[in-house]
Amino acid sequence: MQADVSVRDARAEDAAAFVRAYELAWDAMAAPVIGKGLADIASFEGRLDSFRAGLEEASADARILIAEDGDSIVGIATCRRDGVTCELRALYVVPDSWGTGVARRLMESALDAMRDRGAVDAVLWVVEANGRARRFYEREGWTRDGQTRASPLGPQEVRYRRSL
């Protein structure tokens, strides 16, 4: 693990760096499956607006987290608690930080936040063709629960579940 990586709640001044990190991570994972980069799907300005709207909705039950290595955002996670279930809605790490423990640190920070607020179970959706992410989640104790859906961009997604 990178010794100087820290995880914290996102702030308004993180907007541009957050959007850039998300794009790097998303393009490395999803562009090969979907055939388009994130910039082809949504404008940078639109993604900035979405980030800012997400911050306005953040609460004790909805968190936007970032992982920083020095001054650089190297990963992002979002989660929301609904009753006793937490949904890990996003977990992205920039490719240069893959395999360093950043994803595990972000995931655990998100789940700890929801566990502290009473969640006892967690779910997430992942693109079925994303073998790297699926192997990571399975190593971390997540199991497929049999639910599937088509993502808005087309690829099949599978749902994973984990007790907290």
Sine and cosine of phi, psi and omega as CSV:
sin_phi,cos_phi,sin_psi,cos_psi,sin_omega,cos_omega
0.00,0.00,0.53,-0.85,0.04,-1.00
-0.95,0.32,0.82,-0.58,-0.11,-0.99
-0.90,0.43,-0.54,0.84,-0.11,-0.99
-0.97,-0.23,0.35,0.94,0.06,-1.00
-0.99,0.11,0.76,-0.65,0.06,-1.00
-0.82,-0.57,0.45,-0.89,0.02,-1.00
-0.88,-0.47,0.71,-0.70,0.02,-1.00
-0.49,-0.87,0.19,-0.98,0.10,-0.99
-0.93,0.37,0.62,-0.79,0.05,-1.00
-0.94,0.35,0.47,-0.88,0.04,-1.00
-0.80,-0.60,0.27,-0.96,-0.03,-1.00
-0.83,0.56,-0.62,0.78,-0.03,-1.00
-0.95,0.32,-0.12,0.99,0.05,-1.00
-1.00,0.08,-0.08,1.00,-0.21,-0.98
-0.77,0.64,-0.85,0.52,-0.09,-1.00
-0.90,0.43,-0.70,0.72,-0.01,-1.00
-0.92,0.39,-0.61,0.79,0.06,-1.00
-0.87,0.48,-0.76,0.66,-0.04,-1.00
-0.89,0.46,-0.64,0.77,0.03,-1.00
-0.92,0.40,-0.70,0.71,0.01,-1.00
-0.89,0.45,-0.69,0.73,0.03,-1.00
-0.87,0.50,-0.68,0.74,0.00,-1.00
-0.90,0.44,-0.70,0.71,0.03,-1.00
-0.85,0.52,-0.74,0.68,-0.03,-1.00
-0.93,0.37,-0.70,0.71,-0.04,-1.00
-0.90,0.43,-0.70,0.71,-0.01,-1.00
-0.88,0.47,-0.60,0.80,0.02,-1.00
-0.93,0.38,-0.56,0.83,-0.03,-1.00
-1.00,0.00,-0.79,0.61,-0.22,-0.98
-1.00,-0.04,-0.55,0.83,-0.06,-1.00
-0.82,0.57,-0.66,0.75,0.04,-1.00
-0.90,0.44,-0.49,0.87,-0.02,-1.00
-0.99,0.12,-0.67,0.74,-0.10,-1.00
-1.00,0.01,-0.49,0.87,-0.01,-1.00
1.00,0.01,0.18,0.98,0.02,-1.00
-0.60,-0.80,0.57,-0.82,0.14,-0.99
-0.99,0.14,0.27,-0.96,-0.02,-1.00
-0.87,0.50,-0.60,0.80,0.02,-1.00
-0.90,0.44,-0.41,0.91,0.05,-1.00
-0.97,0.23,-0.30,0.95,-0.09,-1.00
-0.98,-0.20,-0.62,0.78,-0.05,-1.00
-0.57,-0.82,0.64,-0.77,-0.01,-1.00
-0.93,0.36,0.41,-0.91,0.06,-1.00
-0.85,0.53,-0.71,0.70,-0.01,-1.00
-0.89,0.46,-0.65,0.76,0.04,-1.00
-0.90,0.44,-0.61,0.79,0.04,-1.00
-0.94,0.33,-0.57,0.82,0.11,-0.99
-0.88,0.48,-0.71,0.70,0.02,-1.00
-0.87,0.49,-0.66,0.75,0.01,-1.00
-0.90,0.44,-0.68,0.74,0.04,-1.00
-0.86,0.50,-0.74,0.67,-0.03,-1.00
-0.89,0.45,-0.64,0.77,0.05,-1.00
-0.90,0.44,-0.64,0.77,0.04,-1.00
-0.88,0.47,-0.63,0.78,0.04,-1.00
-0.90,0.44,-0.59,0.80,0.02,-1.00
-0.92,0.39,-0.49,0.87,0.01,-1.00
-1.00,0.03,-0.21,0.98,-0.03,-1.00
-0.87,0.49,0.63,-0.78,-0.02,-1.00
-0.44,-0.90,-0.16,-0.99,0.07,-1.00
-0.88,0.47,-0.42,0.91,-0.03,-1.00
-0.97,-0.24,0.05,1.00,0.05,-1.00
-0.61,-0.79,0.89,-0.45,-0.10,-0.99
-0.84,-0.55,0.57,-0.82,0.16,-0.99
-0.87,-0.50,0.90,-0.45,-0.07,-1.00
-0.91,-0.42,0.49,-0.87,0.11,-0.99
-0.78,-0.63,0.50,-0.86,0.15,-0.99
-0.95,-0.31,0.76,-0.65,-0.01,-1.00
-0.89,-0.45,0.66,-0.76,0.17,-0.99
-0.89,-0.45,0.98,-0.21,-0.14,-0.99
0.92,0.40,-0.84,-0.54,0.01,-1.00
-0.99,-0.12,0.07,1.00,-0.08,-1.00
-0.96,-0.26,0.70,-0.71,0.13,-0.99
-0.99,0.17,0.85,-0.53,-0.04,-1.00
-0.92,-0.39,-0.06,1.00,0.04,-1.00
-0.19,-0.98,0.37,-0.93,0.01,-1.00
-0.65,-0.76,0.47,-0.88,0.09,-1.00
-0.55,-0.83,0.58,-0.82,0.13,-0.99
-0.74,-0.67,0.57,-0.82,0.03,-1.00
-0.51,-0.86,0.35,-0.94,0.02,-1.00
-0.57,-0.82,0.70,-0.71,0.07,-1.00
-0.99,-0.10,0.71,-0.71,0.08,-1.00
-0.75,-0.66,0.99,-0.16,-0.08,-1.00
0.93,0.36,-0.82,-0.58,-0.02,-1.00
-0.99,-0.12,0.11,0.99,0.00,-1.00
-0.92,-0.40,0.67,-0.74,0.09,-1.00
-0.95,-0.32,0.67,-0.74,0.15,-0.99
-0.94,-0.35,0.86,-0.52,0.14,-0.99
-0.99,0.14,0.97,-0.23,-0.15,-0.99
-1.00,0.08,-0.47,0.88,0.01,-1.00
-0.46,-0.89,0.62,-0.78,0.12,-0.99
-0.49,-0.87,0.96,-0.27,-0.06,-1.00
-0.74,-0.67,0.69,-0.73,0.04,-1.00
-0.80,-0.61,0.69,-0.72,0.01,-1.00
-0.89,0.45,0.59,-0.81,-0.10,-0.99
-0.81,0.59,-0.58,0.82,0.01,-1.00
-0.90,0.45,-0.29,0.96,-0.01,-1.00
-0.95,-0.32,0.12,0.99,0.06,-1.00
-0.89,0.46,0.64,-0.77,0.06,-1.00
0.98,0.18,0.15,0.99,-0.06,-1.00
-0.98,-0.22,-0.08,1.00,-0.05,-1.00
0.99,-0.13,-0.05,1.00,-0.01,-1.00
-0.88,0.47,-0.71,0.71,-0.03,-1.00
-0.87,0.49,-0.71,0.70,0.01,-1.00
-0.88,0.47,-0.69,0.73,-0.03,-1.00
-0.90,0.44,-0.70,0.72,0.04,-1.00
-0.89,0.46,-0.74,0.68,-0.03,-1.00
-0.87,0.50,-0.74,0.67,-0.02,-1.00
-0.90,0.44,-0.62,0.79,0.05,-1.00
-0.89,0.46,-0.68,0.73,0.02,-1.00
-0.91,0.42,-0.72,0.69,-0.02,-1.00
-0.93,0.37,-0.61,0.79,0.07,-1.00
-0.87,0.50,-0.67,0.74,0.01,-1.00
-0.87,0.48,-0.66,0.75,-0.01,-1.00
-0.97,0.25,-0.60,0.80,0.06,-1.00
-0.88,0.48,-0.68,0.74,0.02,-1.00
-0.89,0.45,-0.34,0.94,-0.01,-1.00
-0.97,-0.24,0.23,0.97,0.14,-0.99
0.98,-0.21,0.00,1.00,0.04,-1.00
-0.94,0.34,0.64,-0.77,0.01,-1.00
-0.87,-0.50,-0.13,0.99,-0.06,-1.00
-0.61,-0.79,0.51,-0.86,0.02,-1.00
-0.71,-0.70,0.54,-0.84,0.08,-1.00
-0.75,-0.66,0.34,-0.94,0.12,-0.99
-0.41,-0.91,0.37,-0.93,0.09,-1.00
-0.91,-0.42,0.65,-0.76,0.01,-1.00
-0.64,-0.77,0.58,-0.82,0.04,-1.00
-0.88,0.48,0.79,-0.61,-0.06,-1.00
-0.84,0.55,-0.59,0.81,-0.03,-1.00
-0.98,0.22,-0.08,1.00,-0.02,-1.00
-1.00,0.05,0.97,0.23,-0.05,-1.00
-0.87,0.50,-0.60,0.80,-0.01,-1.00
-0.87,0.49,-0.75,0.66,-0.01,-1.00
-0.92,0.40,-0.67,0.74,-0.01,-1.00
-0.88,0.47,-0.66,0.75,0.04,-1.00
-0.89,0.45,-0.66,0.75,0.04,-1.00
-0.85,0.52,-0.79,0.61,-0.04,-1.00
-0.88,0.48,-0.66,0.75,0.01,-1.00
-0.90,0.44,-0.64,0.77,0.08,-1.00
-0.88,0.47,-0.52,0.86,-0.05,-1.00
-1.00,0.02,0.17,0.98,0.11,-0.99
1.00,-0.08,0.13,0.99,0.05,-1.00
-0.99,0.11,0.56,-0.83,0.07,-1.00
-0.75,-0.66,0.58,-0.82,0.07,-1.00
-0.90,0.44,0.64,-0.77,0.00,-1.00
-0.95,-0.32,0.13,0.99,0.07,-1.00
1.00,-0.08,-0.21,0.98,0.00,-1.00
-0.99,0.16,0.64,-0.77,0.07,-1.00
-0.70,-0.72,0.31,-0.95,0.08,-1.00
-0.32,-0.95,0.35,-0.94,0.13,-0.99
-1.00,0.02,0.76,-0.65,0.04,-1.00
-0.95,0.33,0.33,-0.94,0.04,-1.00
-0.85,0.53,-0.39,0.92,0.00,-1.00
-0.99,-0.10,0.03,1.00,0.12,-0.99
0.90,-0.44,-0.73,0.69,-0.08,-1.00
-0.90,0.43,0.47,-0.88,0.07,-1.00
-0.95,0.32,0.67,-0.74,0.08,-1.00
-0.90,-0.44,0.50,-0.87,0.06,-1.00
-0.85,-0.52,0.51,-0.86,-0.02,-1.00
-0.98,-0.20,0.65,-0.76,0.08,-1.00
-0.90,-0.44,0.44,-0.90,-0.03,-1.00
-0.69,-0.73,0.49,-0.87,0.02,-1.00
-0.45,-0.89,0.66,-0.76,0.13,-0.99
-0.98,0.22,0.56,-0.83,0.04,-1.00
-0.99,-0.17,0.00,0.00,0.00,0.00
